[in-house]
Amino acid sequence: MDVYVENRLNGAVAEMNLLKKIKRKGKPPVIDSGVPASCLEKVVTPEQALERIQPGMNIFLGTGVAEPRTLVKALMASEAPNLRDLELIQLVSFGEVVPTQDLHLQKYRLKTFFSGWVASEAISEGRIDLIPSRFSRIPRLIESGQIPIDVAFVQVSPPNEAGYCSLGVAVDAARQAMEQASLVVGEINTDIPITFGDTFVPISDFDLLVYSTEPPVYFQRWSVDAVFDQIGANVAALIEDGSCLAFSIGPVFEALGRHLVRKRDLGIYSPFFTDPLMDLVKSGAVTNRRKENWRGKSLASYGIGTPDLMAWLNRNPLVEFQGIDKVFDPNQIGSNSRFVAVHNAHKVDLSGAIALNSGTGNMAVAQGVVMDFLTGAELSPGGRNVFALPSRNRKGGPNIIVSIKKFSSSSSLRESVDMVVTEYGVASLRGRTLRERAMALIDIAHPDDREALVEQAKTAKIIYPDQIFSAECVRLYPSDIAAEETFKGGVKIHFRAIKPSDEEDLRRLFYRFSDESVYYRYFSPIKTMPHKQMQKYVNLDCERTLSIVGVAGDSFKERIIAEARYVKDLVRPYADVAFAVDENYHGLGIASYLYKMLVQLARERGLKGLTADVLASNKPMMRVFEKGDLTVNAQLDDDIYKLTIPFDD
């Protein structure tokens, strides 16, 4: 270990052991703790600090784990006559120390910038004032005096030997509040970690000091059921090596962290640093090497989590805490390429509009928080905004609906929604029409909700009035079919079962075919493939038909480049097969790969063999069958080879 680091760590241990001996009630005895003697005179009881408050003052309170709970509890309990008509300003109200149900309106009024926590109901009922704002702008509002601050209550770590305290795990706008306040009170808490970044303040900046008698606010880890685990896996599949991520809290992120451990060179530029992020850093998946700013360090403004997380963050050089003016700055966010902002969602409608979560546990989804990261992801080269939610809520109601207008938390930002993820898959919305969006979202809704959504979408004139829907195929959809293969030249293709929302993409594939390819595939010179015909092709009779598509490109630029299917014979246990591959992808071995997939899937489903009709002039297709591992019996009939391919049992 580096000698300097070792000395610092040893000093920190000695410092913490010494401070733990300090009495935690009343004014502590004067001891030699590295604090200048002049500053020891500032140490008072919470009640003595409150005597300096005057009626009508605006008091800034630290947020989250940094909430100065001893001072706030004393304020709530006091009946002193000077504590009247106060305004309490807190970026996020947790509603624990400052009650939201029984507000003493003659004593204080609470103002917050965030409605996503337990304050949401109190805000809607007029008991708490909400200040709508992007989080990145809050420090400037305080600096400019538009939001006046008279008093700042800030929780800090014990001072080090040089007389500096750390703001710990909530570096939001505390610095700006301290600069504007005429009275700054520091609450020293020995349980909060000392963190690196823009966190250190000299103890001389405080007018008064009190010692905390309360533990910090901790958050237990979220349990993850099978639904959220699958959502996490689906989101993780969208994140490439070298991506930069923003995390929040909740079961989606608890699951997501587990599915990212095999990624490489991830970067963290996040409003919150959490237990799942701690695990992800420990796994080695996070290196922060490819970030444009704060390279080599995970960046955050808040630490939210368990005591284990707080202990891990203590003096940890891998994590940098900065104010929200920097962490939430869209331009700085967007300077990181492939920035992926993952957001919780409450509801999504068929246009892609999002209703954000509200209520306990949904800290990072208020529009003021989301806006900065939405914009940052849009500015990022290769960036994307991903909204994740289960297909149904806890009561069994649908989370994908026709319209979200009735929800107070609805957002008009559908233009910024790139992807929506449920446990049933991913709906890519960027660049798609409203009709295409609706079909993609219906595909990832709960299977039992899809038929009603199709009918409601028809009534609302969102999709075609003659849109086909097969309830039976929804039940039989082979969601287990998923494979990825790299072909000649490093071309990576993902294979999956066909979906109804593939209609437009398959239609475009048809128009990329040459006349010869169309004739080889359909045995007739077809010139057009309108909706009426194509929708029959993608809405299958899943009892008889199985179709696989090959998809090239990333999740934004992906397009279907191949399709293979079989249709079961009505009489014998055989199925007829057919293939189509984009001409730009010929010669890579894609048709041969699809053939092997169909053989395996047919066998698994109890079939005894395959058949195919191939034009005699279609020599490339004949070679696909001939290179396979099965015996091919061919009979030439009117320039068409009739192939029979029995499986060797």
C-alpha positions in Angstrom: 0.0 0.0 0.0 1.2 3.6 -0.8 2.8 5.1 2.4 0.8 8.3 2.0 -2.5 6.4 1.7 -1.6 4.1 4.6 -0.9 7.1 6.8 -4.1 8.8 5.8 -6.1 5.6 6.6 -4.4 5.2 10.0 -5.1 8.8 10.8 -8.7 8.4 9.8 -9.1 5.3 12.1 -7.5 7.2 15.0 -9.7 10.2 14.4 -12.9 8.2 14.3 -12.0 6.3 17.5 -11.3 9.5 19.3 -14.6 11.2 18.2 -16.7 8.2 19.1 -15.7 8.9 22.7 -17.4 12.3 22.5 -20.6 12.5 24.4 -23.5 12.7 21.9 -25.9 14.8 24.0 -25.4 18.3 25.1 -22.2 20.2 24.6 -19.3 17.9 24.4 -16.2 18.3 26.5 -13.3 20.3 24.9 -10.8 17.7 23.6 -7.9 17.7 21.2 -9.6 16.3 18.1 -7.6 18.3 15.5 -10.3 21.1 15.6 -8.9 24.6 16.1 -9.7 25.9 19.6 -11.6 28.8 18.1 -14.0 26.4 16.4 -14.6 24.4 19.6 -16.5 27.4 20.9 -19.0 27.0 18.1 -20.3 23.6 19.5 -23.8 24.0 21.0 -26.8 21.9 21.7 -29.6 21.8 19.0 -31.8 23.9 21.2 -29.1 26.6 21.5 -28.8 26.6 17.7 -32.5 27.1 17.2 -32.4 30.2 19.4 -30.6 31.9 16.6 -33.6 31.4 14.3 -36.0 34.3 13.7 -39.6 34.2 12.4 -40.0 34.2 8.7 -36.5 32.7 7.9 -35.9 30.4 5.0 -34.0 27.2 6.2 -32.2 24.9 3.8 -32.1 21.3 4.9 -29.8 18.6 3.6 -31.3 15.8 1.6 -31.3 12.0 1.9 -28.6 10.4 3.9 -27.3 13.9 4.6 -30.5 15.1 6.3 -29.5 16.7 9.6 -32.0 14.7 11.6 -31.0 15.8 15.1 -31.5 19.5 14.2 -34.7 18.9 12.3 -36.2 16.7 15.1 -35.4 19.5 17.6 -37.0 22.0 15.3 -40.2 19.8 15.0 -40.4 19.3 18.7 -39.8 22.8 19.8 -42.6 25.2 20.8 -40.3 28.2 21.0 -42.0 31.4 20.0 -39.3 32.4 17.6 -39.9 29.3 15.4 -42.9 30.7 13.5 -43.7 31.2 9.8 -40.6 29.4 8.7 -40.0 28.1 5.2 -38.1 24.8 5.1 -36.4 24.1 1.7 -35.3 20.6 0.9 -34.5 19.3 -2.5 -36.2 15.9 -1.8 -38.6 15.5 1.1 -38.4 12.0 2.7 -41.4 12.8 4.9 -39.9 11.0 8.0 -38.4 13.8 10.1 -40.5 16.5 8.5 -44.0 15.2 8.7 -46.2 15.6 5.6 -49.5 14.6 7.1 -49.8 17.0 10.1 -48.0 20.1 8.9 -47.8 23.0 11.4 -48.7 25.8 9.0 -48.3 28.5 11.6 -44.8 27.1 12.4 -43.4 26.2 9.0 -44.1 25.5 5.3 -42.1 22.9 3.4 -40.9 23.6 -0.1 -39.4 20.9 -2.2 -38.1 20.5 -5.8 -39.2 16.8 -6.0 -42.6 15.2 -6.0 -41.6 11.6 -6.5 -41.2 10.7 -2.9 -43.8 10.5 -0.1 -44.4 14.3 -0.6 -46.3 13.7 -3.8 -49.7 13.3 -2.1 -49.1 16.3 0.2 -48.2 18.4 -2.8 -51.4 17.5 -4.7 -53.4 18.4 -1.6 -51.7 21.7 -1.2 -49.9 20.9 2.1 -46.4 21.2 0.5 -45.1 23.6 -2.1 -43.5 22.2 -5.2 -40.9 24.2 -7.1 -40.8 22.8 -10.6 -37.2 23.0 -11.9 -34.6 21.0 -13.6 -32.2 19.9 -10.9 -29.2 21.3 -12.7 -30.7 24.8 -12.3 -31.3 24.6 -8.6 -27.8 25.8 -7.5 -28.2 28.9 -9.8 -31.6 29.6 -8.3 -30.0 29.7 -4.9 -26.9 31.6 -5.9 -29.0 34.3 -7.6 -31.2 34.8 -4.6 -34.3 33.8 -6.4 -34.7 31.2 -3.7 -33.5 33.0 -0.6 -31.7 31.1 2.0 -31.2 32.6 5.5 -30.2 29.4 7.4 -28.4 26.2 6.3 -28.6 23.0 8.3 -26.0 20.7 6.8 -24.8 17.3 8.0 -21.0 16.7 7.8 -18.4 14.2 8.9 -16.2 14.9 11.8 -13.3 17.3 10.9 -10.0 15.8 9.9 -6.6 16.9 11.4 -6.5 19.8 9.0 -10.0 21.0 10.2 -11.9 20.0 7.1 -15.3 18.2 7.2 -16.8 16.2 4.3 -20.3 16.7 3.0 -20.5 12.9 2.8 -23.0 11.4 0.4 -25.2 14.3 -0.5 -23.3 16.9 -2.5 -26.3 18.6 -4.1 -26.6 22.4 -3.6 -25.3 22.5 0.0 -22.3 24.7 -1.0 -24.5 27.3 -2.6 -26.9 27.3 0.4 -24.0 27.8 2.8 -22.7 30.7 0.8 -26.0 32.5 0.8 -27.0 31.8 4.4 -26.3 34.2 7.2 -26.4 31.3 9.7 -24.7 28.0 8.9 -25.1 25.1 11.3 -23.1 21.9 10.8 -24.4 18.7 12.3 -21.4 16.4 12.9 -22.3 12.8 12.4 -19.6 10.1 13.0 -21.6 7.6 10.9 -21.5 9.2 7.5 -18.6 8.4 5.2 -15.9 10.8 4.2 -16.1 11.0 0.4 -13.9 12.5 -2.3 -14.8 15.2 -4.8 -16.2 18.6 -4.2 -17.1 17.5 -0.6 -14.7 19.2 1.8 -15.5 22.3 3.7 -13.4 24.0 6.4 -15.0 23.9 9.8 -14.5 27.6 10.0 -17.3 28.0 7.5 -19.8 27.0 10.1 -21.3 29.5 12.6 -22.5 26.8 14.9 -21.9 23.1 15.3 -24.0 20.4 16.9 -23.3 16.7 17.4 -25.8 14.2 15.9 -27.7 11.8 18.1 -29.4 10.2 15.1 -28.2 7.6 12.6 -28.3 8.5 8.9 -31.2 7.6 6.7 -30.5 4.1 5.3 -32.2 2.3 2.5 -32.4 -1.5 2.4 -31.8 -3.4 -0.8 -34.8 -4.2 -3.0 -36.0 -7.8 -3.4 -36.1 -8.9 -7.0 -38.8 -11.3 -8.3 -38.8 -13.2 -11.6 -40.5 -10.3 -13.5 -38.0 -7.7 -12.4 -35.1 -10.1 -13.0 -36.3 -10.5 -16.6 -36.7 -6.7 -17.0 -33.1 -6.3 -15.8 -31.9 -8.9 -18.3 -33.8 -7.2 -21.2 -32.3 -3.8 -20.3 -28.8 -5.2 -19.9 -29.0 -6.6 -23.4 -29.3 -3.1 -24.7 -26.1 -1.9 -23.0 -22.9 -2.3 -24.9 -19.4 -2.6 -23.5 -17.9 0.9 -22.9 -21.3 2.5 -22.3 -21.8 5.2 -19.6 -24.8 4.6 -17.3 -27.1 6.6 -15.0 -28.6 4.5 -12.2 -31.5 5.0 -9.9 -33.1 3.0 -7.1 -35.6 0.2 -7.1 -36.0 -3.4 -8.2 -35.2 -2.7 -11.8 -31.8 -1.4 -10.9 -31.2 -4.1 -8.4 -31.8 -6.7 -11.1 -30.0 -4.7 -13.8 -26.7 -4.5 -11.8 -26.6 -8.3 -11.6 -27.0 -8.7 -15.4 -24.2 -6.2 -16.2 -21.4 -7.9 -14.4 -20.0 -9.5 -17.6 -19.9 -6.2 -19.4 -16.6 -4.4 -19.9 -15.3 -0.9 -19.4 -18.6 0.6 -18.2 -18.7 4.1 -16.9 -20.9 5.6 -14.2 -22.3 9.1 -14.4 -25.3 8.9 -12.1 -27.3 11.0 -9.8 -27.3 8.2 -7.2 -24.6 5.8 -6.2 -26.3 2.6 -4.8 -25.6 -0.9 -3.5 -26.1 -2.5 -7.0 -23.5 0.0 -8.3 -21.1 -0.9 -5.5 -21.5 -4.6 -6.5 -21.0 -3.7 -10.2 -17.8 -1.8 -9.5 -16.5 -4.7 -7.4 -17.2 -7.1 -10.2 -14.7 -5.3 -12.5 -17.3 -4.4 -15.1 -16.9 -0.7 -14.3 -13.6 1.0 -15.2 -14.7 4.5 -16.3 -11.9 4.4 -18.8 -14.0 5.6 -21.7 -15.7 8.5 -20.1 -14.9 12.0 -21.4 -15.0 13.7 -17.9 -14.0 12.4 -14.5 -12.3 9.5 -16.3 -11.4 6.7 -14.0 -14.0 7.6 -11.4 -17.7 6.9 -10.9 -19.6 10.2 -10.6 -22.6 10.9 -8.4 -24.3 13.5 -6.3 -26.0 11.2 -3.8 -25.2 8.0 -2.0 -28.4 6.0 -1.3 -28.3 2.6 0.4 -27.3 0.4 3.2 -24.7 0.8 6.0 -22.5 -1.6 3.9 -22.5 0.9 1.0 -21.7 3.8 3.4 -18.7 1.9 4.8 -17.5 1.0 1.3 -17.8 4.7 0.1 -15.7 5.9 3.1 -12.5 7.4 1.7 -13.0 5.4 -1.6 -11.0 7.0 -4.4 -13.1 5.2 -7.1 -16.1 7.4 -6.5 -16.3 11.1 -7.0 -19.1 13.2 -5.5 -20.0 16.5 -7.2 -22.8 19.0 -7.0 -26.0 18.7 -9.0 -24.9 21.7 -11.1 -22.3 19.4 -12.6 -23.8 15.9 -12.3 -27.1 17.0 -13.8 -25.6 19.2 -16.4 -27.0 17.9 -19.8 -23.9 19.1 -21.7 -21.5 17.3 -19.4 -23.7 14.2 -19.5 -23.9 14.3 -23.3 -20.1 14.6 -23.6 -19.9 10.9 -22.7 -20.5 8.7 -25.7 -23.1 5.9 -25.6 -24.7 7.3 -22.5 -27.6 5.1 -21.4 -30.1 6.7 -19.0 -32.4 4.0 -17.5 -35.6 5.4 -16.0 -38.4 3.9 -14.0 -41.9 4.3 -15.5 -45.4 3.9 -13.9 -47.4 3.7 -17.1 -46.8 4.0 -20.8 -49.4 4.7 -23.5 -49.5 3.5 -27.1 -47.9 6.7 -28.3 -44.9 6.2 -26.1 -45.9 8.9 -23.6 -44.7 8.1 -20.0 -46.4 8.4 -16.7 -43.6 8.6 -14.1 -43.7 6.8 -10.8 -44.8 8.5 -7.6 -44.7 7.2 -4.0 -42.2 5.6 -1.7 -39.2 4.2 -3.4 -39.4 6.2 -6.6 -36.9 8.8 -5.8 -35.4 9.4 -9.2 -38.3 9.7 -11.6 -39.7 13.2 -11.0 -39.7 15.2 -14.2 -37.2 17.7 -12.9 -34.7 14.9 -12.4 -35.5 13.0 -15.6 -35.3 16.1 -17.8 -31.6 16.7 -17.4 -30.7 13.0 -18.1 -33.2 12.8 -21.0 -31.5 15.8 -22.6 -28.0 14.5 -21.8 -28.7 11.1 -23.4 -30.0 12.9 -26.5 -26.8 14.9 -26.8 -24.6 11.9 -26.3 -23.3 10.2 -29.5 -25.0 6.8 -29.4 -26.9 7.7 -26.3 -30.4 6.4 -25.5 -33.2 6.9 -23.0 -34.7 3.6 -21.7 -37.9 3.4 -19.7 -38.5 0.2 -17.8 -41.6 -1.2 -16.1 -43.4 -4.5 -15.5 -46.3 -5.2 -17.9 -48.8 -5.2 -15.0 -48.9 -3.5 -11.7 -49.1 -5.3 -8.3 -52.9 -5.4 -8.5 -52.8 -7.1 -11.9 -53.8 -4.0 -13.9 -52.1 -3.2 -17.2 -49.2 -0.8 -17.3 -49.3 -0.4 -21.0 -52.5 1.5 -21.8 -54.1 3.5 -24.6 -53.7 7.0 -23.0 -52.0 8.3 -19.8 -53.7 11.7 -19.8 -55.6 10.9 -16.6 -52.4 10.4 -14.6 -51.0 13.4 -12.8 -47.5 12.2 -13.3 -47.9 12.0 -17.1 -45.1 13.4 -19.2 -45.3 14.9 -22.7 -41.8 13.8 -23.5 -42.7 10.9 -25.8 -40.3 12.4 -28.4 -37.4 11.6 -26.1 -38.4 8.0 -25.3 -36.1 5.7 -27.2 -37.1 2.4 -25.8 -39.6 0.8 -23.4 -38.8 -2.4 -21.7 -41.0 -4.9 -19.9 -40.4 -8.6 -19.0 -41.8 -9.5 -22.4 -39.2 -7.6 -24.4 -38.1 -4.3 -25.8 -40.1 -1.8 -27.9 -37.8 0.5 -29.9 -39.7 3.7 -30.5 -37.2 6.2 -32.0 -38.0 7.2 -35.5 -41.3 5.1 -35.6 -44.7 6.4 -36.5 -47.5 6.3 -33.9 -48.9 3.2 -35.5 -45.6 1.4 -35.4 -45.0 2.5 -31.8 -48.4 1.1 -30.8 -47.8 -2.2 -32.4 -44.3 -2.5 -30.8 -45.7 -1.6 -27.4 -48.6 -4.1 -27.7 -46.0 -6.8 -28.5 -44.4 -6.2 -25.0 -47.7 -5.8 -23.1 -48.9 -8.6 -20.9 -50.2 -11.3 -23.2 -53.7 -11.2 -21.6 -53.9 -7.4 -22.3 -52.9 -7.4 -25.9 -56.3 -8.2 -27.5 -58.0 -5.4 -25.6 -55.2 -3.0 -26.5 -55.6 -3.9 -30.2 -59.4 -3.2 -30.1 -58.9 0.1 -28.1 -56.2 1.2 -30.6 -58.5 0.5 -33.5 -61.3 2.6 -31.8 -58.8 5.4 -31.2 -57.7 5.2 -34.9 -54.1 4.6 -33.8 -53.7 1.3 -35.9 -55.3 0.0 -39.0 -59.0 -0.8 -38.6 -58.5 -4.2 -40.2 -55.5 -5.1 -37.9 -55.3 -8.9 -37.4 -54.9 -10.2 -33.9 -54.4 -13.8 -33.0 -55.0 -14.5 -29.3 -54.0 -18.1 -29.8 -50.6 -17.1 -31.2 -50.0 -14.8 -28.3 -50.4 -17.9 -26.0 -48.1 -20.0 -28.2 -45.5 -17.4 -29.0 -42.0 -19.0 -28.8 -40.3 -16.4 -26.7 -37.6 -18.9 -25.9 -36.2 -18.6 -29.4 -33.2 -16.3 -29.2 -29.7 -16.7 -30.6 -26.8 -14.5 -31.8 -24.2 -15.5 -34.3 -21.2 -13.7 -35.8 -20.7 -14.4 -39.5 -18.0 -13.7 -42.1 -16.5 -10.3 -41.8 -17.6 -9.9 -38.2 -21.3 -9.4 -39.1 -23.3 -10.1 -36.0 -26.9 -11.2 -36.4 -29.6 -11.7 -33.7 -32.3 -14.3 -34.4 -35.7 -14.4 -32.7 -39.3 -15.4 -33.5 -41.3 -13.1 -35.7 -43.7 -10.6 -34.1 -46.8 -8.7 -35.4 -44.9 -5.4 -35.1 -42.3 -6.7 -37.7 -44.8 -5.9 -40.5 -43.2 -2.7 -41.6 -39.6 -4.0 -41.4 -40.5 -7.1 -43.4 -42.3 -5.0 -45.9 -39.1 -2.9 -46.4 -37.1 -6.2 -46.7 -39.4 -7.3 -49.5 -38.8 -4.1 -51.5 -35.0 -4.6 -51.1 -35.2 -7.9 -53.0 -34.4 -8.1 -56.7 -37.0 -9.5 -59.0 -35.1 -12.7 -59.2 -35.1 -13.1 -55.4 -38.8 -12.4 -55.2 -39.4 -15.0 -57.8 -37.2 -17.6 -56.0 -39.1 -16.9 -52.8 -42.7 -16.6 -53.9 -42.6 -18.4 -57.3 -44.3 -15.5 -58.9 -43.3 -12.0 -60.0 -44.9 -10.1 -57.1 -44.4 -6.3 -57.3 -46.1 -5.0 -54.2 -46.6 -6.1 -50.6 -49.3 -4.0 -49.1 -50.5 -4.0 -45.4 -53.4 -6.3 -46.1 -51.1 -9.0 -47.5 -48.1 -8.5 -45.2 -50.0 -8.5 -42.0 -51.2 -12.0 -42.8 -47.6 -12.9 -43.2 -46.5 -11.7 -39.7 -49.7 -12.8 -37.8 -49.2 -16.5 -37.9 -51.2 -19.6 -37.2 -48.8 -20.5 -34.5 -50.2 -24.1 -34.3 -48.9 -24.8 -37.8 -46.3 -22.1 -38.6 -43.0 -21.1 -37.0 -41.0 -18.1 -38.4 -37.6 -16.8 -37.4 -36.2 -13.4 -38.4 -32.5 -12.4 -38.5 -31.9 -8.8 -37.3 -28.8 -6.8 -38.0 -27.5 -3.6 -36.5 -27.9 -2.1 -33.0 -31.2 -1.5 -31.2 -31.7 1.8 -33.0 -30.6 1.0 -36.5 -31.7 -2.6 -36.5 -33.5 -4.1 -39.5 -34.7 -7.5 -40.5 -32.3 -8.9 -43.1 -33.5 -12.5 -43.2 -36.6 -14.7 -42.5 -37.1 -18.4 -42.4 -40.2 -20.4 -41.6 -41.8 -23.7 -41.7 -45.5 -24.7 -42.1 -46.6 -28.1 -40.8 -48.2 -30.5 -43.3 -51.9 -31.2 -42.5 -51.5 -34.9 -43.0 -48.0 -36.1 -42.0 -45.5 -35.0 -39.4 -43.4 -33.0 -41.9 -43.2 -29.2 -42.4 -42.4 -27.2 -45.5 -39.6 -24.7 -45.2 -38.7 -21.4 -47.0 -35.9 -18.8 -46.7 -35.3 -15.2 -47.7 -32.0 -13.3 -47.1 -31.3 -9.7 -47.9 -29.0 -9.7 -51.0 -26.5 -7.5 -49.2 -26.0 -10.4 -46.8 -25.7 -13.2 -49.3 -22.7 -15.5 -49.0 -22.2 -15.1 -45.3 -23.8 -18.4 -44.3 -27.0 -16.9 -42.8 -29.3 -19.2 -44.7 -27.4 -22.3 -43.6 -27.6 -21.1 -40.0 -31.3 -20.6 -40.3 -31.7 -24.0 -41.8 -30.0 -25.6 -38.9 -32.2 -23.7 -36.5 -35.3 -24.8 -38.2 -34.2 -28.4 -38.2 -33.5 -28.3 -34.4 -36.8 -26.5 -33.7 -38.8 -28.9 -35.8 -37.2 -31.9 -34.1 -38.0 -30.4 -30.7 -41.6 -30.0 -31.7 -41.9 -33.6 -32.7 -41.7 -33.4 -36.5 -40.1 -36.2 -38.5 -38.7 -34.2 -41.4 -38.9 -31.2 -43.7 -39.9 -30.6 -47.3 -39.1 -27.7 -49.6 -39.8 -26.5 -53.2 -36.8 -25.0 -54.9 -36.5 -23.7 -58.4 -33.9 -25.6 -60.4 -32.1 -22.3 -61.2 -31.8 -21.4 -57.5 -28.5 -23.1 -57.0 -27.4 -21.2 -53.9 -30.5 -22.5 -52.1 -29.9 -26.0 -53.2 -26.3 -25.8 -51.8 -27.8 -24.8 -48.4 -29.7 -28.0 -48.2 -26.9 -30.1 -49.7 -24.3 -28.8 -47.1 -26.6 -29.7 -44.3 -26.1 -32.9 -42.2 -29.3 -34.6 -43.4 -30.1 -36.7 -46.4 -31.9 -34.7 -49.1 -34.2 -36.6 -51.5 -34.8 -34.5 -54.6 -37.3 -35.0 -57.4 -37.4 -32.6 -60.4 -40.9 -31.7 -61.4 -41.5 -29.0 -64.0 -38.2 -27.1 -63.3 -38.9 -27.3 -59.5 -37.0 -29.6 -57.1 -39.3 -31.3 -54.6 -37.1 -31.9 -51.6 -37.9 -34.4 -48.8 -35.5 -34.3 -45.8 -36.2 -37.0 -43.2 -34.7 -36.6 -39.8 -32.3 -39.4 -38.8 -33.7 -40.6 -35.4 
